C-alpha cells in the first residue's frame, strides 16, 4: 500500500506540474487571444476609416471631374483672328475709337483707372470677356455703342469733343 501511495503522490506531483504548465499556457493563449481580438477590432476600425477616406477621395475626384467638364464646356481657347489696324485714310469710326482708347489692343489696361480692352470698359469686370478675345470684346463694345450712341460715327463725334466715350 505504501508503494501505491508513493506512486500516487508522484503522479499527483507530476499532474500538478502539468496542470500548472497547462494553466500558464492557457493564460498566455488567453492573453494572446485578447491582444489579437483587440488588434482585429482596431483593424476593423482602420478598415472603416480607410473605406470612408476612399469614399471621400472618389467624391472629390468626381466633383473635380465635373468642374473640369464645366470649365471646358464654358471656356474654349480663343481662335486666332486677324486684328484690323486703324487706317487714317478709311476713317473707320470704330477703329478710330479702338486705336485711341487702347491702341487696338485687347489686353490694354489703363494703369490709373483700371479700364481695359479695346474700348476701355470701366470697370473691367463688367465686360465679361477675356483680355485676349477680340471678337467678344468687339461685340461687347458694339453693343455698348448702340445703346449709348446709336452709331459708331456718333460715338466718334462724342469722342472727338470729349476725348473719351
C-alpha positions in Angstrom: 0.0 0.0 0.0 2.9 2.3 0.7 4.1 1.8 -2.8 0.7 2.8 -4.3 0.7 5.9 -2.1 4.1 6.9 -3.3 3.2 6.4 -6.9 0.0 8.3 -6.4 1.9 11.2 -4.7 4.4 11.2 -7.5 1.7 11.1 -10.1 -0.1 13.8 -8.2 3.1 16.0 -8.3 3.5 15.3 -12.0 -0.1 16.1 -12.6 0.2 19.2 -10.5 3.2 20.3 -12.5 1.4 19.5 -15.8 -1.7 21.4 -14.6 0.5 24.4 -13.7 2.1 24.3 -17.1 -1.3 24.0 -18.8 -2.6 26.8 -16.7 0.3 29.0 -17.7 0.0 28.1 -21.3 -3.8 28.7 -21.2 -3.2 32.1 -19.6 -0.7 33.0 -22.3 -3.1 31.8 -25.0 -5.9 33.8 -23.5 -3.7 36.9 -23.3 -2.7 36.4 -27.0 -6.3 35.9 -28.0 -7.3 39.1 -26.2 -4.5 41.0 -28.0 -5.5 39.6 -31.3 -9.1 40.4 -30.8 -8.2 43.9 -29.9 -5.9 44.2 -33.0 -8.8 42.7 -35.1 -11.2 45.4 -33.7 -8.6 48.1 -34.4 -8.1 46.7 -37.9 -11.9 46.8 -38.5 -12.0 50.4 -37.3 -9.0 51.2 -39.5 -10.7 49.5 -42.4 -13.8 51.6 -41.8 -11.7 54.7 -41.8 -10.0 53.6 -44.9 -13.3 53.0 -46.7 -14.5 56.4 -45.6 -11.3 58.1 -46.9 -11.7 56.1 -50.2 -15.3 57.4 -50.5 -14.2 61.0 -49.9 -11.4 60.7 -52.5 -13.9 59.4 -55.1 -16.3 62.2 -54.2 -13.6 64.8 -54.6 -12.4 63.2 -57.9 -16.0 63.2 -59.2 -16.5 66.9 -58.1 -13.2 67.9 -59.7 -14.1 66.0 -62.9 -17.5 67.8 -63.0 -15.7 71.2 -62.5 -13.2 70.4 -65.3 -16.1 69.3 -67.6 -18.0 72.6 -66.8 -14.9 74.7 -67.2 -14.0 73.1 -70.6 -17.6 73.4 -71.7 -17.8 77.1 -70.8 -14.4 78.2 -72.0 -12.6 77.4 -75.1 -9.3 78.9 -76.1 -9.9 81.9 -78.4 -9.2 81.3 -82.1 -6.6 83.5 -83.6 -8.1 86.1 -85.8 -6.6 88.9 -87.8 -6.9 92.1 -85.9 -7.6 95.1 -88.2 -5.4 98.1 -87.7 -6.5 101.7 -87.8 -6.0 103.2 -91.2 -6.4 107.0 -91.3 -7.5 107.1 -94.9 -10.6 104.9 -94.2 -11.7 107.0 -91.2 -13.4 104.0 -89.8 -15.1 105.3 -86.7 -15.0 102.1 -84.7 -11.3 101.6 -85.4 -10.7 105.2 -84.6 -12.1 104.7 -81.1 -10.3 101.4 -80.6 -7.0 102.9 -81.7 -7.3 106.0 -79.5 -8.6 104.1 -76.4 -6.3 101.0 -76.4 -4.0 101.1 -79.5 -6.5 98.5 -80.8 -5.2 96.0 -78.2 -7.5 93.6 -76.4 -5.1 93.3 -73.5 -4.7 97.1 -72.9 -5.3 98.1 -69.2 -5.3 101.7 -68.1 -2.9 101.9 -65.1 -4.7 104.7 -63.4 -8.4 103.8 -63.9 -8.3 100.1 -64.4 -10.3 100.3 -67.6 -9.5 97.5 -70.0 -9.9 96.1 -73.5 -10.4 97.6 -77.0 -12.8 100.4 -75.9 -11.6 100.6 -72.2 -14.5 99.1 -70.2 -14.7 100.6 -66.7 -14.8 98.6 -64.5 -13.0 96.0 -66.5 -15.1 93.2 -64.9 -18.4 94.4 -66.5 -17.1 93.4 -69.9 -17.1 89.7 -69.2 -14.6 88.9 -72.0 -11.1 87.5 -71.9 -8.4 90.1 -72.5 -7.3 88.0 -75.5 -10.7 87.6 -77.2 -11.1 90.3 -79.9 -14.4 89.0 -81.2 -16.1 89.0 -77.7 -14.8 92.5 -76.9 -15.8 93.9 -80.3 -19.3 92.5 -79.8 -19.5 93.9 -76.3 -18.3 97.4 -77.3 -20.5 97.4 -80.3 -23.5 96.7 -78.1 -22.3 99.5 -75.7 -22.0 101.9 -78.7 -25.5 101.1 -80.0 -27.1 101.6 -76.5 -25.3 104.8 -75.8 -24.7 106.5 -79.2 -26.6 104.6 -81.9 -23.8 104.5 -84.5 -20.1 104.4 -84.5 -20.0 107.7 -86.2 -21.9 109.3 -83.3 -19.6 107.6 -80.8 -16.6 109.0 -82.7 -18.1 112.5 -82.7 -18.6 112.3 -79.0 -15.0 111.1 -78.5 -13.6 113.9 -80.6 -15.4 116.5 -78.4 -14.7 114.8 -75.0 -11.6 112.7 -75.6 -13.5 109.7 -74.1 -16.6 107.8 -74.9 
